[in-house]
Amino acid sequence: MATPAKKKAPSAPEIGRETRLELYRLQLELRYCEKRAYDLFLQNMIKGTSHLSLGQEAIAAAFGVAMRPDDWTFCTYRGHAHTLARGASMEGVLGELMGKQCGLLGGKGGSMHLADVTKGAMGSYAIIGAHLPIAAGA
């Protein structure tokens, strides 16, 4: 009995050295910021809940590199790394987590409501799935 020939899976496009380095650098930045947020949380400088993205940096980095400047993005909780990957400043994100005026939203949104509209990061939402109808309406 003849065995049918296996079809080759389509190959992924080649990712160049510069893009790989950019992804790696971004992953390191995201990890550094999240570790700092964790330290601040342990020091009670971040009040309430803080949903960290530790261990998910590669996903956020690839997401950030793939987005065009005119793209809008919406995410659910654990949005710190995705917001940073869109270009939001570490000072703005950490300031927001700490409830400071220098935060992205003046310290009013906290961990669950990060947004930087100037970077296309249209918000992260506390309720799982709540961002979908908002994104669909955008």
ZAMARGU-4260 file (C-alpha; in steps of 0.2 Angstrom, whole numbers, plus 5000, padded with zeros to 4 digits):
<rodrens>
0) 5000/5000/5000 | 5007/5017/4995 | 5009/5030/5008 | 5003/5047/5002 | 5017/5060/5001
5) 5016/5073/5016 | 5013/5091/5011 | 5026/5103/5017 | 5020/5116/5029 | 5022/5134/5022
10) 5038/5141/5028 | 5037/5157/5039 | 5045/5173/5032 | 5063/5175/5037 | 5065/5187/5052
15) 5080/5197/5050 | 5094/5200/5063 | 5089/5218/5066 | 5071/5213/5070 | 5076/5198/5081
20) 5087/5211/5091 | 5073/5223/5092 | 5062/5209/5099 | 5075/5204/5111 | 5078/5222/5117
25) 5059/5225/5119 | 5057/5208/5129 | 5071/5214/5141 | 5063/5231/5143 | 5046/5223/5146
30) 5053/5211/5159 | 5063/5225/5168 | 5047/5236/5169 | 5036/5222/5176 | 5049/5216/5189
35) 5050/5234/5194 | 5031/5235/5196 | 5032/5219/5206 | 5045/5226/5218 | 5034/5242/5220
40) 5019/5231/5224 | 5029/5221/5237 | 5034/5238/5245 | 5015/5243/5245 | 5018/5257/5233
45) 5006/5250/5221 | 4989/5249/5229 | 4976/5236/5225 | 4977/5223/5211 | 4992/5223/5199
50) 4990/5210/5185 | 5008/5207/5179 | 5013/5201/5162 | 5029/5192/5168 | 5033/5177/5157
55) 5022/5184/5143 | 5035/5197/5136 | 5038/5188/5120 | 5020/5189/5115 | 5019/5207/5119
60) 5035/5211/5110 | 5030/5202/5094 | 5013/5211/5095 | 5021/5228/5097 | 5034/5226/5083
65) 5020/5219/5071 | 5008/5234/5074 | 5008/5249/5063 | 5008/5267/5071 | 4991/5270/5065
70) 4984/5253/5072 | 4973/5254/5087 | 4974/5240/5100 | 4963/5234/5114 | 4968/5222/5127
75) 4961/5213/5143 | 4969/5212/5160 | 4988/5209/5160 | 4990/5224/5148 | 5005/5232/5155
80) 5017/5224/5143 | 5006/5227/5128 | 5004/5245/5132 | 5023/5247/5134 | 5026/5237/5118
85) 5015/5250/5109 | 5027/5264/5114 | 5020/5270/5131 | 5033/5276/5143 | 5039/5266/5158
90) 5037/5282/5168 | 5019/5283/5163 | 5015/5265/5166 | 5023/5264/5183 | 5016/5281/5188
95) 4999/5275/5183 | 5001/5259/5193 | 5007/5270/5208 | 4992/5282/5206 | 5003/5296/5202
100) 4999/5312/5192 | 5013/5307/5180 | 5004/5291/5175 | 4996/5288/5158 | 4979/5293/5165
105) 4985/5304/5179 | 4985/5290/5191 | 4966/5287/5190 | 4966/5271/5180 | 4978/5260/5188
110) 4983/5242/5182 | 4967/5238/5175 | 4964/5253/5164 | 4980/5257/5155 | 4978/5267/5139
115) 4989/5278/5129 | 4979/5284/5115 | 4993/5294/5107 | 5002/5277/5104 | 4986/5268/5098
120) 4984/5258/5115 | 4966/5261/5117 | 4964/5253/5134 | 4965/5237/5144 | 4949/5232/5152
125) 4946/5222/5169 | 4931/5212/5163 | 4937/5197/5152 | 4930/5200/5134 | 4924/5218/5138
130) 4936/5225/5125 | 4929/5216/5111 | 4913/5226/5108 | 4923/5242/5111 | 4936/5237/5098
135) 4922/5231/5086 | 4914/5248/5087 | 4930/5258/5085
</rodrens>
